[in-house]
């Protein structure tokens, strides 16, 4: 009995640490986006920043993010090895990856204009687009070093998590947000209400880029200090390519990076079409953050503690328990994502108004962003559910299967983009991504079913549909309360808007909780028991 309880307590404790640290970072990320929205709206500066950030930001998030391929590869390998092997292994991998990414950064600086023209050909069609293009090129050149920093941070994330250090990696993105907010604050003090004036557009764009890069440097330095202090590697060049573990890390890291990279090619495809729609890039960016704030917190809570567990259960004799852990991950995903999807879809416009609508971000901008947020909200479950399943493949030492699926999905996404953007404009680009994620999730489940000699489908599907139905009822109730508030309150007022969201959210979540507890799911029972224990003290 005690043997079974210890891992459960450990997972809950880790999830709690990650949740609190990630929540702090995500809240500052939201404040950063609010500052950008208030200063520049959905105009050329915000649009340029979104496009300029795509390549270095893609590399930074892909390689340096928690649950990214570098993080996953290091955790899956180091979790199986003695701690004494870690320093040489980490330093060797850091040297190899850092050298490769340094070349990438130099290429980005030299050919910034070419890359911007590739991802945003529509900028050359209008005078405003040409101004946006110029700003984006300068921003890309400043943010190019983030390619190197992303790789170093990703390696550090995996190293620290393998050493049971979770708070610093989850908190470190805070520094990037703080530097951008600080830079905008200084700019606002100097320019006042003129901060969004066209003649200061380039200056505003440069401040955003410099703040972003400076924050990435701080993030890496803080993380490196902890890594050094606990004896998990230093800032040292090491070329011991033949030491045990390097090949294993690269076997997971390389295909996983390519797989995730292929997934981001879908983002480039979306941006190609978006560049022809005024303000579409900024709208995608602002809506994406609203979804990624809760999604990032919950995904870290679920994926970070489960990945080492998946890795330790990779042997065939442990597959029965591995299936239970996969089910746990998927049910937790459904339990958290489905009700959030329902509420964010029904409350999209009030959310955008409360979070962004002030100064340069007006009612027209809210009308552009809200439909995009609704489209993003539809796909929250399949986005995180796919990530849970991909980590299972990484734990099994198979990065090839997710990669092959990602290649196929590039073509599917392009086809869906072509048709859906004509029907739904900017939200159609998001719906295409949702379609790709649904296809990936189904394919990964089917392959795992064959790989693990069958999955308990009945135990998974029945509760999933129960949670889906509960979420739909909760979403309808939430919409009803929101509609009622709009009839009697001036919800354009910030305080009344907050009241509208609070009432609608509480009612929706309350109804979902009431219905979910009737499903007799172990995950729900554990969650409720812990809440009662906490508030009973």
C-alpha positions as CSV (number, residue, x, y, z in Angstrom):
1,X,0.0,0.0,0.0
2,X,2.7,2.5,1.0
3,X,4.7,1.5,-2.1
4,X,1.8,2.7,-4.3
5,X,1.2,5.8,-2.4
6,X,4.7,7.3,-2.5
7,X,4.8,7.8,-6.3
8,X,1.3,9.3,-6.2
9,X,2.4,11.8,-3.5
10,X,5.6,12.5,-5.5
11,X,3.8,13.2,-8.7
12,X,1.3,15.5,-7.0
13,X,4.1,17.4,-5.2
14,X,6.0,17.9,-8.5
15,X,2.9,18.9,-10.3
16,X,2.2,21.5,-7.6
17,X,5.7,23.0,-7.7
18,X,5.5,23.2,-11.5
19,X,2.0,24.6,-11.5
20,X,2.8,27.5,-9.1
21,X,6.1,28.4,-10.9
22,X,4.4,28.2,-14.3
23,X,1.5,30.2,-13.1
24,X,3.7,33.1,-12.1
25,X,5.6,33.0,-15.4
26,X,2.4,32.8,-17.4
27,X,0.8,35.7,-15.5
28,X,3.8,37.9,-16.3
29,X,3.5,36.7,-19.9
30,X,-0.1,37.8,-20.0
31,X,0.9,41.2,-18.6
32,X,3.6,41.5,-21.3
33,X,1.0,40.9,-24.0
34,X,-1.4,43.4,-22.4
35,X,1.4,46.0,-22.5
36,X,2.1,45.3,-26.2
37,X,-1.6,45.4,-27.0
38,X,-2.1,48.7,-25.1
39,X,0.9,50.3,-26.8
40,X,0.5,49.1,-30.3
41,X,-2.9,47.4,-30.8
42,X,-3.0,45.2,-33.8
43,X,-0.9,47.7,-35.9
44,X,2.4,47.3,-37.8
45,X,4.6,47.1,-34.7
46,X,2.7,44.2,-33.0
47,X,2.3,42.5,-36.4
48,X,6.0,42.8,-37.3
49,X,7.0,41.5,-33.8
50,X,4.8,38.5,-34.3
51,X,6.4,37.6,-37.6
52,X,10.0,38.5,-36.5
53,X,9.5,36.3,-33.5
54,X,8.3,33.3,-35.4
55,X,11.7,31.8,-36.4
56,X,13.8,32.6,-33.3
57,X,10.8,32.2,-31.0
58,X,10.0,28.9,-32.7
59,X,13.6,27.7,-32.0
60,X,13.5,29.1,-28.5
61,X,10.2,27.4,-27.6
62,X,10.9,24.3,-29.5
63,X,14.3,23.7,-28.2
64,X,14.2,25.5,-24.9
65,X,10.7,24.9,-23.7
66,X,9.6,22.6,-20.9
67,X,8.4,19.4,-22.6
68,X,10.3,20.3,-25.8
69,X,12.5,17.7,-27.6
70,X,15.7,18.7,-25.8
71,X,14.0,18.6,-22.4
72,X,12.4,15.3,-23.2
73,X,15.5,13.7,-24.6
74,X,17.7,14.7,-21.6
75,X,15.1,13.6,-19.0
76,X,14.4,10.2,-20.7
77,X,18.2,9.4,-20.8
78,X,19.4,10.9,-17.5
79,X,16.5,9.3,-15.6
80,X,18.0,5.9,-16.4
81,X,21.6,6.8,-15.5
82,X,23.7,7.4,-12.5
83,X,24.1,11.1,-11.5
84,X,27.9,10.9,-11.8
85,X,27.6,10.4,-15.5
86,X,25.5,13.6,-16.0
87,X,28.2,16.3,-16.1
88,X,30.3,14.9,-19.0
89,X,27.1,13.9,-20.9
90,X,25.5,17.3,-20.5
91,X,28.6,19.3,-21.3
92,X,29.2,17.2,-24.5
93,X,25.7,17.6,-25.7
94,X,25.8,21.3,-24.9
95,X,29.0,21.7,-27.0
96,X,27.6,19.9,-30.0
97,X,24.2,21.6,-30.0
98,X,25.6,25.0,-29.2
99,X,27.9,24.8,-32.2
100,X,25.2,23.9,-34.6
101,X,22.8,26.5,-33.4
102,X,25.4,29.2,-33.5
103,X,25.6,28.7,-37.3
104,X,21.8,28.9,-37.4
105,X,21.9,32.2,-35.6
106,X,24.4,33.7,-38.0
107,X,22.4,32.7,-41.0
108,X,19.3,34.3,-39.5
109,X,21.2,37.6,-39.0
110,X,22.7,37.6,-42.5
111,X,19.5,36.6,-44.4
112,X,16.8,38.2,-42.2
113,X,15.1,39.9,-45.1
114,X,14.8,36.7,-47.0
115,X,13.3,34.8,-44.1
116,X,10.7,37.6,-43.5
117,X,9.7,37.5,-47.2
118,X,9.3,33.8,-47.0
119,X,6.9,33.8,-44.0
120,X,5.1,37.0,-44.9
121,X,5.0,37.6,-48.7
122,X,1.9,39.7,-48.3
123,X,3.9,42.5,-46.6
124,X,5.1,43.7,-50.0
125,X,1.6,44.5,-51.3
126,X,0.8,47.7,-49.3
127,X,2.7,50.7,-47.9
128,X,1.8,49.6,-44.3
129,X,3.0,46.1,-45.1
130,X,6.4,47.5,-46.3
131,X,6.8,49.4,-43.0
132,X,5.9,46.2,-41.1
133,X,8.5,44.3,-43.2
134,X,11.3,46.8,-42.3
135,X,10.5,46.6,-38.6
136,X,10.3,42.8,-38.7
137,X,13.7,42.5,-40.4
138,X,15.4,44.6,-37.7
139,X,13.7,42.7,-35.0
140,X,14.7,39.3,-36.4
141,X,18.4,40.3,-36.6
142,X,18.3,41.3,-32.9
143,X,16.4,38.2,-31.8
144,X,18.5,35.7,-33.8
145,X,20.8,34.7,-30.9
146,X,17.7,33.2,-29.2
147,X,18.3,30.2,-31.5
148,X,21.4,29.4,-29.5
149,X,19.9,30.3,-26.2
150,X,16.9,28.1,-26.8
151,X,19.1,25.0,-27.2
152,X,21.1,25.7,-24.1
153,X,18.0,26.4,-22.0
154,X,16.3,23.2,-23.3
155,X,19.3,21.1,-22.3
156,X,19.3,22.8,-18.9
157,X,15.6,22.2,-18.4
158,X,16.0,18.5,-19.0
159,X,19.1,18.3,-16.8
160,X,17.5,20.1,-13.9
161,X,14.3,18.1,-14.1
162,X,16.3,14.8,-14.2
163,X,17.9,16.1,-10.9
164,X,14.4,16.7,-9.4
165,X,14.8,20.5,-9.8
166,X,11.5,21.9,-11.1
167,X,10.8,25.4,-9.8
168,X,13.7,27.3,-11.5
169,X,13.1,25.9,-15.0
170,X,9.4,26.7,-14.7
171,X,10.1,30.2,-13.3
172,X,12.9,31.2,-15.6
173,X,10.7,32.4,-18.5
174,X,9.6,35.1,-16.1
175,X,12.8,37.1,-16.9
176,X,12.0,37.4,-20.6
177,X,8.6,38.8,-19.7
178,X,10.0,41.3,-17.2
179,X,12.6,42.7,-19.6
180,X,10.0,43.3,-22.3
181,X,7.6,45.0,-19.8
182,X,10.4,47.1,-18.4
183,X,11.5,48.2,-21.9
184,X,7.9,49.2,-22.8
185,X,7.6,51.1,-19.5
186,X,10.7,53.1,-20.2
187,X,9.5,53.8,-23.8
188,X,6.1,54.9,-22.5
189,X,7.7,57.3,-20.0
190,X,9.6,59.0,-22.8
191,X,6.9,59.1,-25.5
192,X,3.7,59.1,-23.5
193,X,0.6,58.9,-25.7
194,X,2.9,59.1,-28.8
195,X,4.1,55.6,-28.3
196,X,1.8,54.2,-31.0
197,X,2.6,57.1,-33.4
198,X,3.8,55.9,-36.8
199,X,7.1,57.9,-36.6
200,X,8.1,55.9,-33.5
201,X,7.1,52.5,-34.9
202,X,10.7,51.4,-35.6
203,X,11.9,52.5,-32.2
204,X,9.0,50.6,-30.5
205,X,9.9,47.5,-32.6
206,X,13.5,47.6,-31.5
207,X,12.6,47.9,-27.9
208,X,10.5,44.8,-28.1
209,X,13.3,42.8,-29.8
210,X,16.0,44.0,-27.4
211,X,13.9,43.2,-24.3
212,X,13.0,39.8,-25.6
213,X,16.7,38.8,-26.3
214,X,17.9,40.3,-23.0
215,X,15.3,38.2,-21.2
216,X,16.4,35.0,-22.9
217,X,20.0,35.7,-21.8
218,X,18.9,36.2,-18.2
219,X,16.8,33.0,-18.3
220,X,19.8,31.0,-19.4
221,X,22.2,32.5,-16.9
222,X,20.0,31.9,-13.9
223,X,19.4,28.3,-15.0
224,X,23.1,27.7,-15.6
225,X,24.0,28.8,-12.1
226,X,21.7,26.2,-10.5
227,X,22.9,23.5,-12.9
228,X,26.5,24.3,-11.9
229,X,25.8,24.4,-8.2
230,X,24.2,20.9,-8.1
231,X,27.0,19.3,-10.1
232,X,25.1,18.7,-13.3
233,X,27.6,20.3,-15.7
234,X,29.3,23.6,-16.2
235,X,29.9,26.1,-19.1
236,X,32.7,24.0,-20.6
237,X,33.5,22.9,-24.1
238,X,33.7,19.1,-24.3
239,X,34.1,16.9,-27.4
240,X,33.8,13.4,-25.9
241,X,31.3,12.3,-28.6
242,X,31.9,8.6,-27.7
243,X,30.9,8.7,-24.0
244,X,27.8,6.6,-23.0
245,X,24.6,8.4,-23.4
246,X,25.5,10.9,-26.1
247,X,24.3,8.7,-28.9
248,X,21.2,7.8,-27.0
249,X,20.3,11.4,-26.4
250,X,20.8,12.3,-30.0
251,X,18.7,9.3,-31.1
252,X,15.8,10.8,-29.2
253,X,16.6,14.5,-29.7
254,X,17.2,14.6,-33.4
255,X,13.9,13.0,-34.6
256,X,12.0,14.7,-31.8
257,X,13.3,18.1,-32.9
258,X,12.5,17.3,-36.5
259,X,9.0,16.1,-35.5
260,X,8.3,19.3,-33.6
261,X,9.9,21.3,-36.3
262,X,7.6,19.8,-38.9
263,X,4.7,20.7,-36.6
264,X,5.9,24.3,-36.7
265,X,6.1,24.3,-40.5
266,X,2.3,24.2,-40.2
267,X,2.6,27.6,-38.4
268,X,4.6,29.0,-41.3
269,X,1.9,27.7,-43.7
270,X,-0.7,29.5,-41.6
271,X,1.4,32.7,-41.6
272,X,1.8,32.6,-45.3
273,X,-2.0,32.9,-45.7
274,X,-2.3,35.3,-42.7
275,X,0.2,37.8,-44.2
276,X,-2.5,38.7,-46.8
277,X,-5.1,39.5,-44.1
278,X,-4.5,42.9,-42.3
279,X,-3.8,42.4,-38.6
280,X,-4.1,38.6,-38.8
281,X,-0.7,37.9,-37.4
282,X,-1.2,40.1,-34.3
283,X,-4.7,38.6,-33.9
284,X,-3.3,35.1,-33.9
285,X,-0.6,36.1,-31.4
286,X,-3.0,37.7,-28.9
287,X,-5.5,34.9,-29.1
288,X,-2.9,32.2,-28.9
289,X,-1.5,33.6,-25.6
290,X,-5.0,33.6,-24.0
291,X,-5.2,29.9,-24.8
292,X,-1.6,29.1,-24.0
293,X,-1.7,30.7,-20.5
294,X,-4.0,28.0,-18.9
295,X,-2.8,25.4,-21.4
296,X,0.9,25.9,-20.5
297,X,0.3,25.7,-16.8
298,X,-1.8,22.5,-17.1
299,X,0.4,20.9,-19.7
300,X,3.5,21.3,-17.4
301,X,1.5,19.9,-14.4
302,X,0.7,16.8,-16.5
303,X,3.7,16.3,-18.7
304,X,6.6,17.2,-16.5
305,X,6.0,14.6,-13.8
306,X,4.7,11.9,-16.1
307,X,7.6,11.9,-18.6
308,X,10.1,10.3,-16.2
309,X,7.5,7.8,-15.2
310,X,6.8,6.9,-18.8
311,X,10.6,6.4,-19.3
312,X,10.9,4.1,-16.3
313,X,8.0,1.9,-17.5
314,X,9.3,1.5,-21.1
315,X,10.3,-2.2,-20.6
316,X,7.6,-4.7,-21.9
317,X,7.2,-6.2,-18.4
318,X,6.0,-2.8,-17.2
319,X,3.5,-2.1,-20.0
320,X,0.4,-2.8,-17.9
321,X,1.3,0.0,-15.5
322,X,2.4,2.1,-18.5
323,X,-1.1,1.8,-19.9
324,X,-2.5,3.0,-16.6
325,X,-0.2,6.0,-16.6
326,X,-1.2,6.9,-20.2
327,X,-4.8,6.7,-19.3
328,X,-4.1,8.9,-16.3
329,X,-2.5,11.5,-18.5
330,X,-5.3,11.4,-21.0
331,X,-8.1,11.6,-18.4
332,X,-6.4,14.5,-16.6
333,X,-6.1,16.2,-20.0
334,X,-9.8,15.7,-20.6
335,X,-10.8,16.7,-17.0
336,X,-8.9,20.0,-17.4
337,X,-9.1,20.9,-21.0
338,X,-12.7,20.1,-22.0
339,X,-14.4,22.4,-19.5
340,X,-11.8,25.2,-20.2
341,X,-12.5,24.8,-24.0
342,X,-16.3,25.1,-23.4
343,X,-15.9,28.2,-21.2
344,X,-13.4,30.0,-23.4
345,X,-15.5,29.4,-26.5
346,X,-18.6,30.8,-24.9
347,X,-16.8,33.7,-23.2
348,X,-14.4,34.6,-25.9
349,X,-15.5,38.2,-26.5
350,X,-15.7,39.1,-22.8
351,X,-12.3,37.6,-22.2
352,X,-10.7,39.6,-25.0
353,X,-12.4,42.8,-23.8
354,X,-11.3,42.5,-20.2
355,X,-7.7,41.4,-21.0
356,X,-6.8,43.6,-23.9
357,X,-9.3,46.3,-24.8
358,X,-7.7,49.6,-23.7
359,X,-5.8,52.5,-25.3
360,X,-4.6,51.4,-28.8
361,X,-6.5,48.1,-28.6
362,X,-10.1,49.2,-29.4
363,X,-13.5,47.4,-29.9
364,X,-12.6,46.7,-33.5
365,X,-9.5,44.9,-32.4
366,X,-11.5,42.9,-29.9
367,X,-13.8,41.9,-32.8
368,X,-10.9,40.6,-34.7
369,X,-9.3,38.6,-31.9
370,X,-12.4,37.0,-30.3
371,X,-13.3,34.7,-33.2
372,X,-9.7,33.5,-33.4
373,X,-9.8,32.7,-29.6
374,X,-13.0,30.7,-30.1
375,X,-11.2,28.6,-32.8
376,X,-8.2,28.0,-30.7
377,X,-10.4,26.9,-27.8
378,X,-11.9,24.1,-29.8
379,X,-8.6,22.3,-30.0
380,X,-7.3,22.5,-26.5
381,X,-7.9,18.9,-25.6
382,X,-6.3,17.4,-28.8
383,X,-3.3,19.7,-28.5
384,X,-2.4,18.5,-25.0
385,X,-3.6,15.0,-25.6
386,X,-1.3,14.6,-28.6
387,X,1.6,15.9,-26.5
388,X,0.9,13.3,-23.8
389,X,1.0,10.5,-26.4
390,X,4.1,11.9,-28.1
391,X,6.0,11.7,-24.8
392,X,5.1,8.0,-24.5
393,X,6.8,7.4,-27.8
394,X,9.9,9.4,-26.6
395,X,9.9,7.3,-23.5
396,X,9.9,4.1,-25.6
397,X,12.9,5.5,-27.5
398,X,10.8,6.1,-30.7
399,X,11.1,9.6,-32.1
400,X,10.6,8.4,-35.7
401,X,6.8,7.7,-35.5
402,X,5.8,11.3,-34.3
403,X,8.2,12.6,-37.0
404,X,6.6,10.7,-39.8
405,X,3.1,11.8,-38.7
406,X,4.3,15.4,-38.6
407,X,5.5,15.2,-42.2
408,X,2.1,13.9,-43.4
409,X,0.4,16.6,-41.4
410,X,2.2,19.4,-43.2
411,X,0.4,18.5,-46.4
412,X,-2.9,18.0,-44.6
413,X,-2.5,21.5,-42.9
414,X,-1.8,23.2,-46.2
415,X,-4.9,21.7,-47.8
416,X,-7.1,22.7,-44.8
417,X,-5.6,26.2,-44.8
418,X,-6.4,26.7,-48.4
419,X,-10.1,25.8,-48.0
420,X,-10.8,27.0,-44.5
421,X,-9.2,30.5,-44.8
422,X,-11.5,31.2,-47.7
423,X,-14.5,30.2,-45.6
424,X,-13.6,31.6,-42.2
425,X,-10.7,34.0,-42.8
426,X,-8.2,34.2,-39.9
427,X,-10.1,31.7,-37.6
428,X,-10.0,29.2,-40.5
429,X,-6.2,29.0,-40.1
430,X,-6.7,27.9,-36.5
431,X,-9.4,25.4,-37.4
432,X,-6.9,23.8,-39.9
433,X,-4.4,23.3,-37.0
434,X,-7.2,21.8,-34.9
435,X,-8.0,19.3,-37.7
436,X,-4.3,18.3,-37.9
437,X,-4.1,17.8,-34.2
438,X,-7.2,15.6,-34.2
439,X,-5.7,13.4,-36.9
440,X,-2.4,13.1,-35.1
441,X,-4.1,12.1,-31.8
442,X,-6.1,9.4,-33.4
443,X,-3.1,8.1,-35.3
444,X,-0.9,8.0,-32.3
445,X,-3.5,6.1,-30.3
446,X,-4.0,3.6,-33.0
447,X,-0.2,3.0,-33.2
448,X,0.1,2.7,-29.5
449,X,-2.7,0.2,-29.4
450,X,-0.7,-2.1,-31.7
451,X,2.6,-1.4,-30.0
452,X,1.5,-2.1,-26.5
453,X,-0.6,-5.1,-27.4
454,X,-3.9,-3.4,-27.0
455,X,-5.3,-0.5,-25.0
456,X,-8.4,-0.6,-22.8
457,X,-10.6,1.4,-25.1
458,X,-13.8,1.0,-23.1
459,X,-12.2,2.3,-19.9
460,X,-11.0,5.4,-21.8
461,X,-13.9,6.2,-24.2
462,X,-16.8,6.0,-21.9
463,X,-15.5,8.5,-19.3
464,X,-14.2,10.8,-22.1
465,X,-17.7,11.1,-23.5
466,X,-19.0,11.7,-20.0
467,X,-16.6,14.6,-19.5
468,X,-17.4,16.0,-23.0
469,X,-21.1,16.0,-22.2
470,X,-20.5,17.6,-18.9
471,X,-18.4,20.3,-20.5
472,X,-21.1,21.1,-23.1
473,X,-23.7,21.6,-20.4
474,X,-21.3,23.8,-18.4
475,X,-20.5,25.9,-21.5
476,X,-24.2,26.5,-22.2
477,X,-24.8,27.5,-18.6
478,X,-21.9,29.8,-18.7
479,X,-23.1,31.4,-21.9
480,X,-26.5,32.0,-20.4
481,X,-25.1,33.8,-17.4
482,X,-22.9,35.9,-19.6
483,X,-25.8,36.8,-21.9
484,X,-27.9,37.8,-18.8
485,X,-25.1,40.0,-17.5
486,X,-24.9,41.8,-20.9
487,X,-28.7,42.6,-20.7
488,X,-28.4,44.4,-17.3
489,X,-24.8,45.6,-17.1
490,X,-22.5,47.8,-19.1
491,X,-20.0,45.0,-19.7
492,X,-17.7,47.3,-21.7
493,X,-16.8,48.7,-18.2
494,X,-13.8,46.8,-16.8
495,X,-15.3,46.1,-13.4
496,X,-18.6,44.9,-14.9
497,X,-16.7,42.9,-17.4
498,X,-14.8,41.2,-14.6
499,X,-18.1,40.5,-12.8
500,X,-19.6,39.0,-16.0
501,X,-16.6,36.7,-16.4
502,X,-16.5,35.7,-12.7
503,X,-20.2,34.9,-12.5
504,X,-20.3,33.0,-15.8
505,X,-17.0,31.1,-15.0
506,X,-18.1,30.1,-11.5
507,X,-21.5,28.8,-12.7
508,X,-19.9,26.9,-15.6
509,X,-17.2,25.3,-13.5
510,X,-19.6,24.6,-10.7
511,X,-22.0,22.7,-13.0
512,X,-19.1,20.8,-14.6
513,X,-17.7,19.8,-11.2
514,X,-21.2,18.6,-10.1
515,X,-21.6,16.5,-13.2
516,X,-18.0,15.2,-13.3
517,X,-18.2,13.9,-9.7
518,X,-21.1,11.7,-10.8
519,X,-18.9,9.8,-13.3
520,X,-16.9,7.9,-10.6
521,X,-13.5,8.6,-12.2
522,X,-10.5,7.9,-10.0
523,X,-8.8,11.1,-11.2
524,X,-11.9,13.1,-10.2
525,X,-12.1,11.4,-6.8
526,X,-8.5,12.0,-6.0
527,X,-8.8,15.7,-7.0
528,X,-11.9,16.2,-4.9
529,X,-10.4,14.4,-1.9
530,X,-7.3,16.6,-2.0
531,X,-9.4,19.7,-2.2
532,X,-11.5,18.7,0.8
533,X,-8.3,17.8,2.7
534,X,-6.8,21.2,1.9
535,X,-9.8,23.3,2.8
536,X,-10.6,21.2,5.8
537,X,-7.4,22.2,7.6
